[in-house]
Amino acid sequence: MKAWMPNISLSLASILLTGIACHDLRYVPSDGGIDGGQSCQDCDMADANLACIAAKGLTGKPLVCLDFDSKTDLNGLKSDGWKFDKFQTSCPTNNVWGIQNGALQVQDFSNFGRSGAGSCGFSTPLIPSNQLGEYRRVTLSVQHTLDLNDPKQTAQIFYNDNMPAERVLWQGTGNHTVSRQQTAITLNISDLPMADKQTDFVWIFTLTSTAASMTAKGWQIESIAVVGQK
């Protein structure tokens, strides 16, 4: 996947491991919530396999863990703290995010950008600042497929705000031989600016297009996990 990163302290990798060490990882129901009835002390490797796809290969406590094939629409996500409307101000009404074929993606993608530049975004549930302070590191992991018109269509992941550009932690575009992968971004909390340590933390995803493509298939996000590591 053609990707770009700014010069910032983070780890960006495609995670290919199939097992998950127990540690703080708990069973995560299909609705994305965390089951408080089973702690790491009683779990084994079989239980770890019940976590969402994006958490595979990670250790720590899942703060967000969701496979989108467990949802049929966005209504439940919005009530769980996922934000869509805030980042859709320049998103054409026919291209808003939706769940299709088990993945979160921009709808009617072949026409995305046909009537002018458009940008469609969403954010994960926030991590309260007092909870963020409990961890040394926080990892975002995404199981996704990217097939975009380079350079007219771009996928980006930010933290806390989608402006300024310095907050971009991952960027991708183009068509790739292996388009489906798991991407992880890990931040050390100590590396965050002081202002960001004192505010609620959130991951923001945006997809922009300045021209439509009849061949590109878009950005399909199958699973998202946010994991805190002590």
C-alpha positions in Angstrom: 0.0 0.0 0.0 1.4 3.4 -0.9 1.6 5.2 2.4 3.2 8.3 3.8 4.2 9.2 7.3 5.4 12.5 8.9 8.6 12.4 10.9 7.0 11.6 14.3 7.6 9.0 16.9 5.2 6.2 16.1 5.2 2.6 14.9 3.4 1.8 11.6 3.3 -1.8 10.6 1.3 -4.5 9.0 0.6 -7.0 11.7 0.8 -10.6 10.5 0.7 -12.5 13.7 -2.2 -14.8 14.3 -2.1 -15.2 18.1 -2.7 -12.7 21.0 -0.9 -12.9 24.3 -3.3 -12.8 27.2 -2.1 -9.8 29.3 -5.1 -7.4 29.7 -7.0 -8.5 26.6 -10.5 -9.5 27.4 -13.3 -11.1 25.4 -15.0 -8.5 23.2 -18.6 -9.1 22.3 -19.7 -8.6 18.7 -21.4 -5.3 19.7 -18.0 -3.8 20.4 -18.4 -3.6 24.2 -15.9 -5.0 26.7 -17.1 -7.9 28.8 -16.2 -7.0 32.4 -16.9 -10.6 33.6 -13.7 -12.2 32.4 -10.3 -10.7 33.2 -6.9 -11.8 31.9 -6.3 -13.9 35.0 -8.9 -16.4 33.8 -8.4 -16.2 30.0 -6.5 -18.5 27.8 -5.4 -18.3 24.1 -8.7 -19.7 22.9 -10.5 -16.8 24.5 -8.2 -14.3 22.8 -9.4 -15.5 19.4 -12.8 -14.1 20.2 -11.5 -10.5 19.9 -12.2 -8.4 16.8 -10.1 -9.0 13.7 -8.1 -5.8 14.0 -6.9 -6.8 17.5 -5.2 -9.9 16.3 -1.5 -9.8 17.2 -1.9 -7.0 19.8 -1.5 -7.1 23.5 -3.2 -4.7 26.0 -6.7 -3.6 26.9 -9.2 -3.1 24.0 -10.8 0.3 24.4 -12.6 0.0 21.0 -12.9 -3.4 19.2 -15.4 -3.8 16.4 -15.9 -5.9 13.3 -18.2 -4.1 11.0 -19.8 -7.3 9.7 -21.6 -7.4 13.1 -23.5 -4.2 12.2 -26.1 -3.5 9.5 -26.2 0.3 9.9 -24.6 3.3 11.7 -27.4 3.9 14.3 -25.8 1.7 17.0 -22.4 3.1 16.3 -23.5 6.6 16.8 -25.1 5.8 20.2 -21.7 4.1 21.1 -19.8 7.3 20.5 -18.8 7.0 16.8 -19.1 10.4 15.1 -20.0 10.8 11.5 -21.9 14.0 11.0 -19.1 16.3 12.4 -16.8 15.2 9.6 -19.3 15.1 6.7 -19.7 18.8 6.0 -18.1 18.5 2.6 -19.3 15.0 1.9 -21.9 14.6 -0.9 -25.2 13.2 0.5 -25.0 10.1 -1.7 -21.4 9.4 -0.5 -21.8 9.3 3.2 -20.3 6.4 5.2 -22.3 3.2 5.5 -21.9 -0.5 6.1 -21.9 -2.6 3.0 -20.7 -6.2 2.4 -19.5 -6.3 6.0 -17.3 -3.2 5.8 -17.5 0.5 6.7 -17.1 2.4 3.4 -18.2 5.5 1.5 -21.4 4.8 -0.5 -21.7 5.1 -4.2 -17.9 5.3 -4.5 -17.8 5.3 -8.3 -19.4 8.7 -8.3 -17.4 10.1 -5.3 -15.8 13.4 -6.5 -17.8 13.5 -9.8 -19.5 16.8 -8.9 -16.4 18.3 -7.3 -14.0 17.7 -4.4 -15.5 15.9 -1.5 -14.3 14.7 1.9 -16.0 12.2 4.1 -14.8 11.4 7.6 -15.7 9.8 10.9 -14.1 9.4 14.3 -13.9 6.5 16.8 -15.3 6.8 20.4 -13.0 9.1 22.4 -10.7 8.1 25.2 -11.3 10.4 28.2 -8.1 12.2 29.2 -8.2 10.7 32.7 -8.3 7.2 31.1 -5.6 8.1 28.6 -3.2 8.8 31.5 -3.5 5.1 32.6 -1.5 3.9 29.6 2.1 4.3 28.3 1.0 3.7 24.7 -2.1 3.6 22.6 -2.4 1.6 19.4 -4.9 2.0 16.6 -5.2 -1.2 14.4 -7.3 -1.3 11.2 -8.1 -4.3 9.0 -8.9 -2.7 5.6 -8.7 -2.8 1.9 -7.5 0.2 -0.1 -8.1 0.8 -3.9 -8.0 4.5 -4.8 -7.3 6.7 -7.8 -3.8 8.0 -7.2 -3.3 11.0 -6.7 -6.9 12.2 -6.9 -8.2 10.1 -4.0 -6.6 9.9 -0.6 -7.3 8.1 2.7 -5.9 9.6 5.9 -5.9 8.9 9.6 -5.4 11.8 12.1 -5.4 12.0 15.9 -7.6 14.5 17.8 -8.2 16.8 14.9 -8.2 16.6 11.1 -6.5 20.0 10.9 -3.6 20.9 10.8 -1.9 18.5 8.4 0.8 17.8 11.1 -1.8 15.6 12.8 -1.8 13.1 9.9 -0.3 9.8 11.2 -1.1 7.7 8.1 -1.9 8.4 4.5 -2.6 6.0 1.6 -3.7 5.9 -2.0 -3.4 3.8 -5.2 -4.1 0.3 -6.3 -1.9 -2.5 -4.8 -1.1 -6.2 -5.5 -1.9 -6.9 -1.8 -4.6 -4.4 -1.1 -6.1 -6.1 2.1 -4.0 -5.7 5.1 -3.8 -4.8 8.8 -2.2 -1.5 9.7 -1.2 -0.5 13.2 -0.2 2.9 14.5 1.3 3.1 18.0 1.9 6.3 19.9 3.8 6.8 23.1 1.6 8.9 25.4 4.7 10.7 26.6 5.4 11.9 23.0 2.1 13.8 22.8 2.1 17.6 23.2 1.0 18.6 26.7 -2.3 20.0 25.4 -3.1 16.6 23.8 -2.4 14.8 27.1 -4.9 17.0 28.9 -7.8 16.5 26.4 -9.9 13.6 25.3 -8.2 11.5 22.6 -9.8 10.3 19.4 -8.8 8.8 16.0 -10.2 10.5 12.9 -10.5 8.8 9.4 -11.1 10.8 6.2 -11.4 9.9 2.6 -11.1 12.7 0.0 -11.7 12.7 -3.8 -11.3 15.4 -6.4 -12.3 13.2 -9.3 -14.5 10.1 -9.7 -13.1 6.7 -10.7 -15.0 4.0 -12.4 -12.3 1.4 -11.7 -11.2 2.1 -8.1 -13.2 0.3 -5.4 -12.6 2.7 -2.5 -11.7 2.1 1.1 -13.3 -0.8 2.9 -12.7 -1.0 6.6 -13.6 -4.4 8.1 -12.5 -3.9 11.6 -11.1 -1.2 14.0 -9.4 -1.7 17.4 -8.0 0.8 19.8 -5.8 -0.8 22.4 -4.2 0.8 25.5 -0.9 -0.6 26.7 0.5 0.0 30.3 
